[in-house]
Amino acid sequence: MTNSNLSFRRLLSRALIVVFILFSLCACVPDETVPPRLATNTPDQRTSIAAYFTDPEGIYADQAKGGLDEILVADIYAAKESVDVCMFNLGLPSITDALINAQKRGLFVRVVGESDKLDGSGFQDLVEAGIKVRGDNRDGLMHNKFIVIDGLVVWTGSLNLTTSSTYADNNDMVRVQSTKVAQNYVTEFDEMFNDKIFGPPGEENTPNPLVTFDGMDIEVLFSPDDRVARRIVELIDDADTSVHFMAYSLTSDSIAEALAERADDGVEVLGVMDDTQIESNTGGDYDWLREQGIDVRRDGNHSGLMHHKVIIIDGETVIFGSYNFTSSAEKYNDENVMIVHDRGLAASFEAEFEQLYPAGRP
């Protein structure tokens, strides 16, 4: 055999080895359109749950810095694999910068927003950076406010990721680290982002509607799928000593009637509602609740909105999320609600209530 034939065979052999290696490597690369997910049977890895609140009176509020967004931004910068954002409105530069940075670092970043808000600079900045943004394209609102990081950490509450919402309005966000809670939100997110399913008719497909750890129960509900108003009324009906609420909007007759009934039975029912909604919303139950003898007050935030959607029951159960206590939230909008049975978390929300309620007025 000639030297030229040997050289050719050696080159061919090496080429085949290289092709085999490249094929093997490609087979290991995940689909870039679908972020990696933890298996549904993964043991829960919860390490913490904590509530955070905006502070419109904070010393740096007028400079739009030092707010709870900085804690969320730190979580996004620490993300390893994926960030899913489901947000009614988004325009806070600190958040958009963090999401664009995550995209540049090679993370899977996906966003769902309300279609009527997608022309805003925040969403447009993400689109220009190559981040996939999905709108609901319908009359009802995509009103959710949640973020899932690495299929492990969930942030949810009343906060829209805008400067005014973070630095002028009263809002809450709760950070939960739990694979099982995260699976619930990932399932809901995928339904919207991948399947383009928004609003009614919904499907009750939450994998872990009740998560329990360390003596704490967490219920996760999504509207309009999970009959949220009925569950809220059940919890109010079971109140023994107190029901304290902070409501941006309250037009649900069933919830208002449940509050009045508990007050009639001697339960302490106190509330604070957003003044602008009381003035503009003709279907609101503020006047009716006061007529029933309930001490519900107009908020005292002169810089922005009292935007909470919170009910605290007996100092041990707290209901919060994106869900306003309205018929639209119940029947038409995409919303999320978390119900946590834990005195520690309830105490955090009670502290917020104890700041806003005394500052309110009839």
KEKE-3310 file (N, C-alpha, C; in steps of 0.2 Angstrom, whole numbers, plus 5000, padded with zeros to 4 digits):
npx = (5004:5003:5011:5003:4990:4989:4990:4978:4968:4970:4967:4954:4949:4951:4943:4930:4930:4930:4917:4909:4911:4906:4893:4889:4890:4881:4869:4868:4864:4852:4835:4833:4822:4814:4815:4825:4817:4813:4810:4793:4792:4802:4810:4804:4812:4812:4818:4815:4802:4796:4790:4789:4788:4783:4788:4782:4785:4799:4816:4823:4814:4809:4820:4819:4826:4833:4822:4811:4813:4826:4830:4824:4830:4843:4840:4837:4850:4857:4852:4853:4848:4835:4822:4806:4794:4779:4769:4758:4761:4776:4791:4801:4818:4828:4824:4822:4835:4841:4835:4838:4852:4852:4848:4859:4868:4865:4854:4837:4825:4809:4794:4778:4764:4752:4743:4739:4748:4760:4767:4774:4789:4797:4793:4796:4810:4814:4810:4818:4830:4830:4822:4809:4792:4776:4759:4742:4731:4717:4701:4699:4709:4727:4732:4741:4755:4769:4785:4796:4810:4823:4815:4812:4812:4799:4792:4778:4764:4756:4763:4766:4779:4784:4791:4782:4774:4782:4788:4779:4767:4758:4762:4764:4776:4779:4792:4794:4803:4802:4801:4789:4779:4784:4782:4769:4767:4775:4768:4756:4762:4767:4756:4750:4761:4766:4755:4746:4734:4722:4712:4695:4687:4695:4707:4708:4722:4733:4747:4751:4741:4740:4753:4763:4774:4785:4775:4767:4755:4752:4741:4738:4730:4722:4715:4703:4701:4700:4689:4691:4684:4675:4683:4689:4678:4674:4685:4684:4672:4675:4682:4687:4691:4696:4696:4706:4708:4716:4712:4713:4703:4686:4673:4666:4651:4648:4660:4660:4648:4651:4660:4652:4644:4652:4656:4644:4643:4651:4665:4680:4681:4690:4696:4705:4704:4708:4708:4706:4700:4688:4682:4680:4675:4659:4653:4659:4660:4663:4655:4643:4648:4652:4639:4635:4641:4654:4671:4679:4691:4697:4712:4728:4738:4746:4754:4753:4745:4735:4738:4737:4730:4724:4719:4719:4717:4712:4725:4733:4731:4734:4729:4734:4740:4738:4725:4711:4697:4685:4672:4677:4690:4687:4680:4685:4698:4716:4723:4732:4733:4739:4737:4742:4744:4751:4757:4769:4771:4759:4760:4769:4761:4751:4758:4761:4747:4744:4751:4745:4731:4728:4732:4723:4707:4689)
npy = (4994:5011:5026:5037:5032:5027:5039:5045:5037:5038:5051:5051:5042:5050:5061:5055:5052:5065:5069:5060:5064:5077:5075:5068:5078:5087:5080:5081:5094:5105:5108:5124:5132:5128:5130:5121:5110:5106:5089:5083:5075:5079:5081:5093:5108:5119:5133:5145:5158:5174:5191:5206:5224:5239:5256:5270:5281:5281:5286:5286:5285:5295:5295:5284:5272:5259:5251:5237:5231:5229:5218:5208:5210:5206:5192:5188:5191:5181:5169:5153:5146:5149:5161:5166:5177:5184:5197:5210:5223:5231:5240:5245:5250:5244:5231:5227:5228:5218:5207:5207:5206:5193:5185:5188:5181:5168:5162:5155:5165:5171:5180:5185:5196:5209:5212:5225:5233:5230:5239:5247:5255:5246:5232:5233:5235:5223:5215:5220:5216:5203:5194:5183:5188:5186:5191:5192:5195:5198:5203:5202:5205:5200:5199:5194:5194:5188:5179:5167:5158:5148:5137:5136:5147:5158:5173:5183:5194:5210:5218:5228:5228:5242:5259:5268:5259:5253:5263:5273:5268:5258:5242:5224:5210:5193:5181:5165:5150:5135:5120:5113:5123:5131:5123:5124:5137:5137:5128:5135:5146:5140:5136:5148:5154:5144:5137:5147:5149:5159:5166:5162:5147:5140:5127:5116:5112:5113:5107:5105:5110:5111:5114:5108:5111:5111:5113:5123:5128:5130:5136:5137:5146:5149:5161:5162:5149:5142:5145:5156:5166:5159:5151:5161:5167:5155:5155:5167:5165:5156:5163:5167:5177:5189:5199:5207:5218:5224:5232:5236:5236:5232:5224:5213:5205:5194:5192:5204:5203:5192:5197:5206:5198:5191:5202:5205:5194:5197:5196:5205:5216:5225:5237:5244:5254:5258:5275:5282:5272:5271:5283:5282:5270:5265:5253:5249:5242:5250:5260:5253:5243:5252:5256:5245:5245:5243:5246:5253:5261:5275:5275:5283:5286:5299:5300:5290:5274:5264:5248:5235:5218:5210:5199:5196:5184:5180:5182:5172:5167:5172:5180:5183:5191:5194:5196:5206:5210:5207:5205:5204:5200:5187:5181:5184:5189:5184:5178:5176:5168:5167:5158:5157:5148:5153:5160:5168:5173:5180:5189:5198:5204:5209:5219:5228:5232:5238:5250:5256:5256:5265:5277:5280:5286:5290)
npz = (5000:4996:5002:5000:5000:5013:5020:5015:5021:5034:5036:5033:5043:5054:5051:5052:5065:5071:5066:5072:5086:5085:5082:5093:5103:5099:5100:5114:5116:5123:5117:5111:5112:5123:5140:5152:5164:5180:5185:5189:5200:5208:5224:5235:5237:5246:5254:5259:5263:5260:5263:5254:5253:5245:5247:5247:5254:5257:5259:5247:5237:5228:5220:5214:5218:5229:5231:5232:5220:5218:5226:5219:5206:5210:5212:5198:5192:5198:5193:5185:5174:5169:5166:5168:5165:5169:5167:5169:5166:5161:5164:5171:5172:5179:5180:5166:5161:5169:5164:5150:5152:5157:5146:5137:5144:5141:5146:5147:5143:5144:5141:5146:5142:5145:5130:5127:5133:5127:5118:5126:5132:5140:5137:5123:5123:5127:5117:5106:5111:5108:5115:5118:5118:5123:5119:5125:5116:5117:5123:5137:5152:5153:5168:5177:5188:5190:5193:5188:5193:5187:5188:5202:5211:5215:5212:5217:5218:5220:5213:5198:5186:5185:5186:5193:5200:5208:5216:5219:5222:5234:5236:5236:5236:5236:5239:5236:5238:5231:5224:5220:5221:5212:5200:5198:5194:5182:5175:5172:5166:5154:5148:5143:5136:5127:5123:5120:5127:5135:5147:5149:5141:5155:5161:5174:5179:5188:5195:5209:5219:5232:5243:5256:5269:5283:5292:5286:5275:5258:5246:5229:5216:5201:5190:5177:5181:5193:5202:5211:5219:5226:5235:5242:5249:5257:5266:5272:5278:5288:5297:5314:5323:5317:5301:5291:5277:5262:5249:5232:5223:5225:5221:5221:5225:5232:5240:5247:5254:5262:5271:5278:5284:5293:5301:5307:5315:5325:5322:5320:5307:5297:5285:5271:5257:5240:5236:5224:5216:5223:5220:5206:5203:5200:5203:5215:5232:5243:5249:5252:5261:5272:5276:5281:5293:5294:5297:5285:5276:5266:5257:5262:5254:5245:5234:5225:5221:5232:5230:5234:5235:5246:5259:5276:5288:5304:5308:5304:5291:5275:5260:5244:5229:5211:5209:5209:5219:5211:5198:5185:5187:5192:5182:5169:5167:5166:5181:5196:5212:5229:5243:5259:5274:5288:5302:5303:5290:5289:5299:5293:5283:5291:5298:5287:5285:5297:5296:5285:5287:5299:5293:5284:5279:5283)
capx = (5000:5007:5010:4997:4984:4989:4988:4971:4964:4971:4963:4947:4947:4951:4937:4925:4930:4927:4910:4906:4911:4902:4886:4887:4889:4874:4864:4867:4862:4845:4831:4834:4815:4811:4820:4825:4813:4814:4804:4787:4793:4808:4808:4803:4819:4810:4822:4812:4797:4797:4786:4792:4783:4785:4789:4782:4788:4806:4820:4825:4808:4809:4825:4818:4831:4832:4816:4811:4815:4833:4831:4822:4835:4848:4838:4838:4857:4859:4849:4857:4845:4829:4818:4800:4791:4772:4768:4753:4765:4784:4794:4806:4824:4832:4822:4823:4842:4843:4832:4843:4858:4851:4848:4866:4872:4863:4848:4831:4821:4803:4789:4770:4762:4745:4744:4738:4754:4766:4770:4778:4797:4800:4792:4800:4817:4816:4809:4824:4836:4829:4818:4802:4787:4769:4753:4736:4727:4710:4698:4700:4716:4732:4733:4746:4761:4773:4791:4799:4817:4826:4810:4813:4810:4793:4790:4771:4760:4752:4767:4768:4786:4785:4793:4777:4771:4787:4791:4774:4761:4758:4762:4768:4778:4782:4797:4794:4808:4799:4800:4782:4775:4786:4779:4762:4767:4778:4762:4752:4765:4768:4749:4750:4767:4767:4749:4742:4728:4721:4706:4690:4687:4701:4707:4710:4728:4738:4750:4752:4737:4741:4759:4764:4780:4786:4769:4764:4751:4752:4737:4739:4724:4723:4708:4697:4700:4699:4684:4694:4680:4671:4688:4690:4672:4675:4690:4681:4666:4678:4686:4685:4692:4697:4697:4709:4709:4718:4709:4713:4696:4682:4666:4662:4646:4649:4665:4657:4643:4654:4663:4647:4641:4657:4655:4637:4644:4656:4672:4683:4682:4693:4699:4707:4704:4711:4704:4705:4695:4682:4679:4679:4672:4653:4651:4662:4656:4665:4649:4639:4652:4651:4632:4634:4644:4661:4676:4683:4694:4700:4719:4731:4744:4745:4758:4751:4739:4735:4737:4737:4724:4726:4715:4722:4712:4714:4732:4737:4730:4735:4727:4737:4742:4736:4717:4707:4691:4680:4669:4681:4695:4684:4677:4688:4706:4721:4725:4735:4731:4742:4734:4747:4742:4757:4757:4774:4770:4753:4762:4772:4756:4748:4763:4759:4740:4744:4754:4740:4724:4728:4733:4717:4701:4682)
capy = (5000:5017:5031:5042:5028:5027:5046:5046:5033:5041:5058:5049:5040:5056:5065:5051:5053:5071:5069:5056:5068:5083:5072:5066:5084:5090:5076:5083:5101:5105:5112:5131:5135:5126:5130:5115:5110:5100:5084:5084:5071:5081:5083:5100:5111:5125:5136:5152:5162:5181:5196:5212:5229:5245:5261:5277:5287:5280:5292:5286:5284:5300:5294:5277:5267:5257:5248:5229:5228:5228:5211:5204:5210:5201:5185:5187:5190:5175:5164:5149:5142:5151:5166:5167:5183:5185:5203:5214:5229:5231:5246:5247:5249:5239:5224:5225:5227:5212:5202:5207:5203:5185:5183:5188:5175:5162:5159:5155:5171:5171:5185:5185:5202:5211:5215:5233:5236:5228:5244:5251:5254:5240:5226:5234:5234:5216:5212:5222:5212:5196:5190:5181:5191:5184:5194:5188:5196:5197:5208:5202:5206:5196:5203:5191:5197:5183:5178:5160:5158:5142:5132:5135:5152:5161:5180:5185:5198:5215:5223:5228:5230:5249:5264:5271:5254:5251:5268:5278:5264:5253:5235:5218:5204:5187:5177:5158:5145:5129:5117:5111:5129:5134:5119:5127:5143:5135:5125:5141:5150:5137:5136:5155:5155:5139:5135:5153:5149:5164:5168:5157:5143:5137:5120:5115:5108:5115:5100:5105:5115:5112:5112:5108:5110:5114:5115:5128:5126:5135:5135:5141:5146:5153:5163:5160:5142:5139:5147:5159:5170:5154:5149:5167:5167:5150:5157:5173:5162:5152:5167:5167:5183:5195:5199:5213:5218:5230:5231:5241:5237:5227:5225:5206:5205:5188:5193:5210:5200:5187:5202:5209:5193:5190:5207:5204:5188:5199:5196:5211:5217:5231:5237:5250:5253:5264:5281:5283:5267:5272:5289:5281:5264:5265:5246:5247:5241:5254:5264:5248:5241:5257:5256:5239:5247:5240:5252:5253:5268:5277:5275:5289:5287:5304:5300:5285:5270:5258:5243:5228:5214:5206:5198:5193:5181:5177:5183:5166:5165:5178:5179:5189:5190:5199:5195:5211:5207:5209:5200:5203:5195:5180:5177:5185:5190:5179:5180:5171:5170:5162:5158:5154:5147:5153:5165:5172:5177:5184:5195:5203:5208:5213:5225:5233:5234:5243:5256:5259:5257:5271:5283:5280:5291:5288)
capz = (5000:4995:5007:4999:5002:5020:5022:5014:5026:5041:5036:5033:5049:5059:5050:5054:5073:5072:5064:5078:5092:5085:5082:5100:5107:5097:5103:5121:5117:5124:5113:5114:5113:5129:5145:5156:5169:5185:5185:5193:5206:5211:5231:5236:5239:5249:5259:5262:5260:5263:5260:5253:5252:5242:5252:5244:5259:5258:5258:5240:5233:5223:5215:5211:5220:5235:5232:5232:5214:5219:5228:5213:5201:5212:5210:5191:5190:5201:5189:5181:5168:5165:5169:5165:5167:5167:5170:5166:5163:5163:5161:5176:5169:5183:5178:5159:5161:5171:5159:5144:5154:5158:5139:5135:5148:5138:5150:5143:5145:5141:5144:5144:5145:5142:5124:5127:5136:5124:5114:5130:5131:5143:5133:5117:5124:5128:5110:5102:5113:5105:5120:5116:5122:5120:5122:5125:5110:5118:5127:5144:5154:5156:5173:5181:5190:5193:5189:5190:5191:5187:5190:5209:5215:5212:5215:5215:5222:5217:5210:5191:5186:5183:5191:5198:5204:5213:5220:5221:5225:5239:5233:5239:5232:5240:5236:5238:5235:5232:5217:5219:5220:5205:5195:5197:5190:5176:5171:5170:5161:5148:5145:5140:5131:5122:5120:5118:5130:5139:5149:5149:5147:5157:5163:5181:5178:5193:5197:5216:5221:5240:5245:5263:5272:5290:5296:5282:5269:5253:5241:5223:5212:5195:5188:5179:5181:5199:5206:5217:5224:5231:5240:5247:5253:5262:5271:5276:5282:5293:5302:5321:5327:5313:5294:5289:5270:5259:5242:5227:5220:5228:5218:5221:5230:5237:5245:5252:5259:5267:5275:5282:5288:5298:5306:5311:5320:5330:5320:5318:5300:5295:5278:5268:5250:5236:5236:5217:5214:5226:5217:5199:5201:5202:5206:5221:5238:5249:5253:5255:5267:5278:5278:5286:5300:5294:5297:5279:5275:5260:5259:5263:5249:5241:5229:5221:5222:5237:5225:5237:5234:5252:5265:5282:5292:5311:5309:5302:5284:5271:5253:5240:5222:5206:5209:5212:5221:5206:5194:5180:5189:5193:5176:5162:5167:5169:5187:5201:5219:5233:5250:5264:5281:5291:5306:5302:5284:5290:5303:5289:5280:5296:5299:5282:5286:5303:5293:5280:5290:5303:5289:5280:5282:5281)
cpx = (5004:5006:5004:4991:4983:4987:4981:4967:4965:4967:4956:4945:4947:4945:4931:4924:4927:4920:4906:4905:4906:4894:4884:4886:4883:4868:4862:4865:4854:4841:4831:4827:4812:4816:4819:4820:4814:4808:4799:4788:4799:4806:4808:4810:4817:4815:4819:4806:4797:4793:4790:4787:4786:4785:4788:4785:4795:4810:4823:4820:4808:4814:4824:4823:4830:4826:4817:4813:4822:4835:4829:4827:4841:4847:4839:4845:4860:4856:4854:4855:4840:4826:4812:4796:4784:4769:4763:4756:4772:4787:4800:4813:4828:4830:4823:4831:4844:4841:4837:4850:4858:4851:4855:4870:4870:4858:4842:4827:4815:4798:4782:4768:4755:4746:4743:4744:4761:4770:4774:4785:4800:4799:4796:4807:4819:4815:4816:4830:4835:4825:4811:4797:4780:4764:4747:4731:4720:4707:4699:4708:4720:4735:4738:4752:4765:4779:4793:4806:4820:4821:4810:4810:4804:4792:4783:4768:4756:4756:4768:4775:4787:4788:4788:4774:4776:4789:4785:4768:4763:4757:4766:4770:4781:4786:4796:4799:4805:4798:4793:4778:4777:4783:4772:4762:4770:4772:4758:4755:4766:4761:4748:4755:4767:4761:4744:4735:4727:4714:4701:4689:4693:4701:4711:4716:4734:4741:4750:4748:4737:4748:4760:4771:4781:4780:4765:4761:4751:4747:4738:4733:4726:4716:4709:4696:4698:4694:4687:4689:4676:4676:4689:4684:4672:4679:4687:4676:4669:4682:4683:4686:4693:4698:4700:4710:4712:4717:4710:4706:4692:4675:4662:4657:4646:4654:4663:4652:4646:4657:4658:4644:4646:4657:4649:4638:4649:4663:4674:4685:4684:4696:4701:4707:4707:4706:4702:4699:4688:4678:4677:4675:4664:4650:4654:4658:4659:4659:4645:4642:4651:4644:4631:4638:4652:4666:4681:4685:4697:4708:4722:4737:4742:4749:4757:4745:4740:4733:4737:4730:4725:4720:4719:4717:4714:4721:4736:4736:4731:4733:4730:4738:4740:4728:4714:4700:4685:4677:4674:4687:4693:4683:4681:4695:4710:4724:4728:4734:4735:4739:4739:4744:4749:4757:4763:4773:4764:4755:4765:4767:4752:4752:4761:4752:4740:4748:4749:4734:4724:4729:4727:4712:4694:4680)
cpy = (5006:5021:5036:5038:5028:5034:5047:5043:5036:5047:5056:5046:5046:5060:5062:5052:5059:5072:5066:5061:5074:5081:5071:5073:5087:5087:5078:5090:5101:5109:5120:5135:5133:5126:5123:5116:5104:5095:5085:5080:5073:5083:5090:5103:5118:5127:5142:5154:5169:5186:5202:5218:5235:5250:5268:5282:5286:5286:5292:5285:5289:5299:5287:5272:5265:5253:5240:5227:5226:5221:5207:5204:5206:5194:5184:5187:5184:5168:5160:5146:5146:5157:5167:5172:5184:5191:5207:5220:5229:5236:5248:5245:5244:5232:5222:5224:5220:5206:5201:5204:5195:5182:5183:5183:5168:5158:5159:5160:5171:5176:5184:5192:5203:5214:5222:5236:5235:5233:5249:5250:5248:5234:5227:5233:5227:5213:5214:5218:5204:5191:5189:5184:5189:5188:5190:5189:5195:5203:5208:5203:5200:5200:5200:5195:5192:5182:5171:5160:5151:5136:5131:5140:5156:5168:5181:5190:5203:5219:5222:5231:5237:5253:5266:5265:5252:5257:5273:5274:5260:5246:5230:5213:5199:5183:5170:5153:5138:5126:5116:5118:5132:5130:5122:5133:5142:5132:5130:5145:5147:5136:5143:5155:5150:5137:5140:5152:5154:5164:5161:5154:5140:5130:5120:5110:5109:5108:5099:5110:5116:5110:5113:5107:5114:5117:5121:5125:5131:5133:5140:5140:5151:5155:5164:5153:5139:5141:5151:5163:5165:5152:5155:5167:5161:5152:5162:5170:5158:5156:5167:5174:5190:5194:5206:5213:5224:5228:5237:5242:5231:5228:5218:5206:5200:5189:5199:5207:5195:5192:5204:5204:5191:5195:5207:5199:5190:5198:5203:5212:5224:5231:5244:5249:5259:5269:5283:5278:5269:5278:5287:5275:5264:5258:5244:5246:5245:5257:5258:5245:5245:5257:5250:5239:5244:5246:5251:5260:5269:5277:5282:5291:5293:5304:5295:5281:5265:5252:5236:5225:5208:5205:5194:5190:5178:5178:5177:5164:5172:5176:5185:5187:5195:5200:5201:5207:5209:5204:5199:5199:5188:5177:5178:5186:5184:5182:5175:5173:5164:5163:5154:5154:5147:5160:5170:5176:5182:5190:5200:5207:5212:5220:5230:5236:5239:5249:5260:5261:5264:5278:5284:5285:5288:5291)
cpz = (5000:5001:5006:5001:5009:5023:5021:5019:5033:5041:5036:5040:5054:5058:5052:5062:5075:5071:5070:5084:5091:5085:5090:5104:5105:5100:5111:5122:5118:5118:5115:5114:5119:5134:5149:5162:5174:5184:5190:5200:5210:5219:5231:5240:5242:5254:5262:5259:5264:5259:5259:5251:5249:5248:5249:5248:5260:5256:5250:5235:5227:5218:5212:5212:5227:5237:5231:5225:5214:5221:5222:5208:5203:5211:5203:5189:5193:5197:5185:5175:5165:5170:5165:5169:5165:5170:5166:5163:5166:5160:5166:5173:5172:5181:5171:5158:5163:5167:5153:5146:5154:5151:5136:5138:5145:5142:5145:5147:5141:5145:5141:5146:5142:5135:5123:5129:5132:5120:5119:5129:5134:5139:5126:5117:5124:5121:5106:5104:5111:5110:5118:5120:5119:5123:5121:5120:5111:5122:5134:5146:5155:5162:5178:5183:5194:5189:5192:5188:5192:5189:5198:5213:5211:5216:5213:5220:5218:5213:5202:5191:5182:5188:5196:5202:5210:5218:5222:5224:5231:5236:5237:5234:5237:5236:5240:5235:5237:5225:5215:5218:5213:5199:5193:5192:5183:5172:5168:5165:5154:5144:5141:5134:5126:5119:5118:5121:5135:5141:5149:5142:5149:5159:5170:5181:5183:5196:5205:5219:5229:5241:5253:5265:5278:5293:5292:5276:5264:5247:5235:5218:5206:5192:5180:5180:5187:5204:5213:5222:5229:5236:5245:5252:5259:5267:5275:5281:5288:5298:5309:5324:5322:5305:5293:5281:5268:5251:5237:5224:5223:5226:5218:5227:5235:5242:5250:5257:5264:5272:5280:5286:5294:5304:5310:5316:5325:5328:5318:5311:5299:5288:5276:5260:5246:5234:5228:5214:5217:5223:5210:5198:5204:5205:5212:5227:5244:5253:5256:5262:5273:5280:5282:5292:5300:5293:5291:5278:5268:5262:5259:5259:5244:5235:5223:5223:5228:5233:5227:5235:5240:5256:5270:5286:5298:5312:5308:5295:5280:5263:5249:5233:5217:5206:5213:5214:5217:5202:5188:5181:5190:5186:5169:5162:5168:5175:5191:5208:5223:5240:5255:5271:5285:5295:5305:5296:5285:5294:5299:5285:5285:5298:5294:5283:5292:5301:5289:5283:5294:5299:5284:5283:5279:5274)
residu = (MET:THR:ASN:SER:ASN:LEU:SER:PHE:ARG:ARG:LEU:LEU:SER:ARG:ALA:LEU:ILE:VAL:VAL:PHE:ILE:LEU:PHE:SER:LEU:CYS:ALA:CYS:VAL:PRO:ASP:GLU:THR:VAL:PRO:PRO:ARG:LEU:ALA:THR:ASN:THR:PRO:ASP:GLN:ARG:THR:SER:ILE:ALA:ALA:TYR:PHE:THR:ASP:PRO:GLU:GLY:ILE:TYR:ALA:ASP:GLN:ALA:LYS:GLY:GLY:LEU:ASP:GLU:ILE:LEU:VAL:ALA:ASP:ILE:TYR:ALA:ALA:LYS:GLU:SER:VAL:ASP:VAL:CYS:MET:PHE:ASN:LEU:GLY:LEU:PRO:SER:ILE:THR:ASP:ALA:LEU:ILE:ASN:ALA:GLN:LYS:ARG:GLY:LEU:PHE:VAL:ARG:VAL:VAL:GLY:GLU:SER:ASP:LYS:LEU:ASP:GLY:SER:GLY:PHE:GLN:ASP:LEU:VAL:GLU:ALA:GLY:ILE:LYS:VAL:ARG:GLY:ASP:ASN:ARG:ASP:GLY:LEU:MET:HIS:ASN:LYS:PHE:ILE:VAL:ILE:ASP:GLY:LEU:VAL:VAL:TRP:THR:GLY:SER:LEU:ASN:LEU:THR:THR:SER:SER:THR:TYR:ALA:ASP:ASN:ASN:ASP:MET:VAL:ARG:VAL:GLN:SER:THR:LYS:VAL:ALA:GLN:ASN:TYR:VAL:THR:GLU:PHE:ASP:GLU:MET:PHE:ASN:ASP:LYS:ILE:PHE:GLY:PRO:PRO:GLY:GLU:GLU:ASN:THR:PRO:ASN:PRO:LEU:VAL:THR:PHE:ASP:GLY:MET:ASP:ILE:GLU:VAL:LEU:PHE:SER:PRO:ASP:ASP:ARG:VAL:ALA:ARG:ARG:ILE:VAL:GLU:LEU:ILE:ASP:ASP:ALA:ASP:THR:SER:VAL:HIS:PHE:MET:ALA:TYR:SER:LEU:THR:SER:ASP:SER:ILE:ALA:GLU:ALA:LEU:ALA:GLU:ARG:ALA:ASP:ASP:GLY:VAL:GLU:VAL:LEU:GLY:VAL:MET:ASP:ASP:THR:GLN:ILE:GLU:SER:ASN:THR:GLY:GLY:ASP:TYR:ASP:TRP:LEU:ARG:GLU:GLN:GLY:ILE:ASP:VAL:ARG:ARG:ASP:GLY:ASN:HIS:SER:GLY:LEU:MET:HIS:HIS:LYS:VAL:ILE:ILE:ILE:ASP:GLY:GLU:THR:VAL:ILE:PHE:GLY:SER:TYR:ASN:PHE:THR:SER:SER:ALA:GLU:LYS:TYR:ASN:ASP:GLU:ASN:VAL:MET:ILE:VAL:HIS:ASP:ARG:GLY:LEU:ALA:ALA:SER:PHE:GLU:ALA:GLU:PHE:GLU:GLN:LEU:TYR:PRO:ALA:GLY:ARG:PRO)
# end
